[in-house]
Amino acid sequence: MEKWHSLAGIAQPFSSLSHYLGAILFLVLACFMLRDARRTGGFWSYVIFAGSAVLLLTISGTAHVFPPDSPGRKILFRLDLVAIFLLIAGTFTPIHWVLFRSWRRWSVLILIWSIAAAGILTRLFFFENIPYAVGSGIFIAMGWVGLFSGVLIRLQYGPGYLGPLLAGGICYTVGAIIDANQWPILFPMIVGPHELFHLMVLAGLGFQWYFIAQIAAGRIPRSEDTDQPLQQAPAE
């Protein structure tokens, strides 16, 4: 089992503090995104996305405070898995709610939230029976349903907006691969594969947050039937 230098009672200080700081950063950014969303529509879809992001980072940061095999860590790791499903589905929500109508909206949202619900129930009740690598693979596969979203965006709006979404997906995937293979170790007992995974999660979330924030600000075209009138700025 990998060991870490503890700090001030925190079992994995780098993993814990990096996600705590991320939670604070994205909470602040959420205020600006939700302010824009009140003007441009789809407000609650952004609440779901931002809330799931801050929830995941907060639970993850707290879980890594506790030492390995402690009861608190085991409970929080289960909640962490739930939060991962919520974040993946939550990321799809404003994209498909705001950018699309009809089947392009509902087919993906129903699919991704159904997978999330099934995954949450499976991981809660069969947590001990699912290998870590398999669980990570499920998350990667679920996230890459976004390829279909990317195709829809490209067909309807052109390829110019896809960069941040693609970069975010790559960051998440690389981070999961690093964590599953337990390599590399940059600084023994301080920064290893799990810490790098945490950084890649923050990077992936950052790229996809930027994309969604651009939608909220009206810089990416969207459907005309959101819940509030659109005051759209020209695309840059």
C-alpha positions in Angstrom: 0.0 0.0 0.0 1.3 3.4 -0.9 2.3 5.6 2.1 2.3 9.4 2.5 3.7 12.0 4.8 0.9 13.3 6.9 0.6 17.0 7.7 -1.3 18.5 10.7 -3.4 15.3 11.0 -4.2 15.1 7.3 -3.3 11.6 6.0 -2.8 12.7 2.3 -2.2 16.4 2.5 -1.6 17.0 -1.2 -4.7 15.2 -2.4 -6.8 16.7 0.4 -5.7 20.3 0.0 -5.6 20.4 -3.8 -9.3 19.4 -3.9 -10.3 21.7 -1.0 -8.7 24.6 -2.9 -10.4 23.5 -6.1 -13.7 23.4 -4.3 -13.2 27.0 -3.1 -12.1 28.2 -6.6 -15.0 26.6 -8.4 -17.5 27.9 -5.8 -16.3 31.4 -6.5 -16.5 30.8 -10.3 -20.0 29.4 -9.9 -21.2 32.8 -8.6 -20.2 34.4 -11.9 -21.5 31.6 -14.1 -24.9 31.5 -12.3 -25.1 35.3 -12.6 -24.7 35.0 -16.3 -27.2 32.1 -16.4 -29.9 34.3 -14.9 -29.7 36.5 -18.0 -29.3 33.8 -20.6 -31.5 30.9 -19.4 -31.1 27.3 -18.2 -30.3 28.5 -14.7 -31.0 25.2 -12.9 -28.9 23.1 -15.3 -25.9 25.2 -14.3 -26.8 24.8 -10.6 -26.7 21.0 -11.1 -23.3 21.2 -12.8 -21.7 23.6 -10.4 -23.2 21.9 -7.3 -22.0 18.5 -8.4 -18.4 19.8 -9.0 -18.1 21.5 -5.6 -19.7 18.5 -3.9 -17.2 16.1 -5.4 -14.2 18.2 -4.6 -15.3 18.8 -1.0 -16.1 15.1 -0.3 -12.8 14.1 -1.9 -10.8 16.6 0.1 -12.4 15.4 3.3 -12.0 11.7 2.5 -8.2 12.2 2.2 -8.0 13.7 5.6 -8.7 10.3 7.2 -6.0 7.6 7.3 -6.4 4.5 5.0 -8.8 1.8 6.3 -10.4 4.2 8.8 -14.2 4.0 9.0 -14.6 7.7 8.1 -12.5 7.2 4.9 -14.5 4.2 3.8 -17.8 6.0 4.2 -16.5 9.1 2.4 -15.0 7.1 -0.4 -18.4 5.6 -1.1 -19.9 9.1 -1.2 -17.0 10.2 -3.4 -18.0 7.5 -6.0 -21.6 8.8 -5.9 -20.3 12.3 -6.4 -18.3 11.2 -9.4 -21.4 9.9 -11.1 -23.2 13.1 -10.3 -20.5 15.2 -11.7 -20.3 13.3 -15.0 -24.0 13.5 -15.5 -24.1 17.0 -14.2 -21.5 18.1 -16.8 -23.8 16.8 -19.6 -26.8 18.6 -18.2 -26.3 22.3 -19.1 -24.7 21.3 -22.4 -27.6 19.3 -23.7 -30.3 21.3 -21.9 -29.2 24.7 -23.3 -27.5 23.8 -26.6 -30.1 21.4 -28.0 -33.8 20.7 -28.3 -36.0 17.6 -29.0 -34.2 14.2 -29.1 -30.7 15.8 -29.1 -31.5 17.1 -25.6 -33.5 14.3 -24.0 -31.8 11.2 -25.5 -28.5 12.0 -23.9 -29.8 13.4 -20.7 -32.0 10.3 -20.1 -29.2 8.0 -21.0 -26.5 9.6 -18.9 -28.7 10.1 -15.8 -30.0 6.5 -16.1 -26.4 5.2 -16.1 -25.5 7.5 -13.2 -28.4 6.2 -11.1 -27.6 2.6 -11.9 -23.9 3.2 -11.2 -24.6 4.9 -7.9 -26.8 1.9 -6.7 -24.2 -0.6 -7.9 -21.3 1.1 -6.3 -23.1 1.6 -3.0 -24.3 -2.0 -2.6 -21.4 -3.8 -4.3 -18.6 -1.5 -3.4 -16.2 -4.3 -2.2 -16.8 -6.5 -5.2 -15.8 -4.1 -8.0 -12.1 -3.9 -8.7 -10.7 -0.3 -8.7 -9.5 -0.5 -12.3 -13.0 -1.7 -13.4 -14.7 1.1 -11.5 -12.3 3.7 -13.2 -13.1 2.1 -16.6 -16.8 2.6 -16.0 -16.3 6.3 -15.3 -14.1 6.7 -18.3 -16.6 5.0 -20.6 -19.4 7.1 -19.2 -17.5 10.3 -19.7 -16.6 9.4 -23.3 -20.3 9.3 -24.1 -19.4 12.9 -24.6 -18.0 11.9 -28.0 -21.6 11.7 -29.2 -22.2 15.1 -27.6 -19.2 16.4 -29.5 -20.5 15.1 -32.8 -23.8 16.8 -32.2 -22.1 20.1 -31.3 -19.9 19.9 -34.4 -22.9 19.1 -36.7 -25.0 21.9 -35.3 -22.5 24.6 -34.4 -19.2 23.7 -36.1 -15.9 22.4 -34.7 -14.7 25.7 -33.3 -16.1 25.1 -29.8 -14.9 21.6 -29.2 -11.4 22.3 -27.9 -12.1 22.6 -24.2 -14.5 19.6 -24.1 -11.9 17.4 -25.8 -9.1 18.7 -23.6 -11.1 18.0 -20.5 -11.9 14.5 -21.5 -8.3 13.8 -22.2 -7.2 15.1 -18.8 -9.8 12.9 -17.0 -8.7 9.8 -19.0 -5.0 10.4 -18.5 -5.6 10.9 -14.8 -7.6 7.7 -14.5 -4.9 5.7 -16.3 -2.2 7.1 -14.1 -4.1 6.2 -11.0 -5.0 2.7 -12.2 -1.4 1.9 -13.1 0.0 3.5 -9.9 2.8 5.4 -11.9 4.7 7.7 -11.8 5.9 8.7 -8.4 7.3 12.2 -8.5 8.2 12.7 -4.9 7.9 9.6 -2.7 5.3 9.8 0.1 4.3 13.3 -1.1 3.3 13.4 -4.8 2.5 10.0 -6.4 0.1 8.7 -9.0 -3.0 9.5 -6.9 -1.9 13.1 -6.4 -1.3 13.5 -10.1 -4.8 12.0 -10.7 -6.2 14.8 -8.5 -4.4 17.4 -10.5 -5.7 15.9 -13.8 -9.3 15.9 -12.3 -8.9 19.6 -11.6 -7.5 20.3 -15.1 -10.3 18.3 -16.8 -12.9 20.0 -14.7 -11.3 23.4 -15.5 -11.5 22.9 -19.3 -15.1 21.7 -19.2 -16.1 24.4 -16.8 -14.7 27.0 -19.2 -16.8 25.5 -22.0 -20.0 25.6 -20.0 -19.3 29.1 -18.6 -19.0 30.3 -22.2 -22.5 28.9 -22.8 -23.8 30.6 -19.7 -22.3 33.9 -20.9 -24.0 33.6 -24.3 -20.8 33.2 -26.3 -21.8 29.8 -27.7 -25.1 29.5 -29.6 -27.9 27.6 -27.9 -31.5 26.5 -28.4 -34.3 29.0 -28.2 -36.5 27.2 -25.6 -34.6 27.6 -22.4 -36.4 28.8 -19.3 -35.6 32.5 -19.7 -35.2 34.8 -22.7 -31.7 34.7 -24.2 -29.5 37.8 -24.4 -26.8 36.3 -26.6 -23.4 37.9 -27.1 -21.7 37.2 -30.4 -19.4 34.2 -30.5 -15.7 35.0 -30.3 
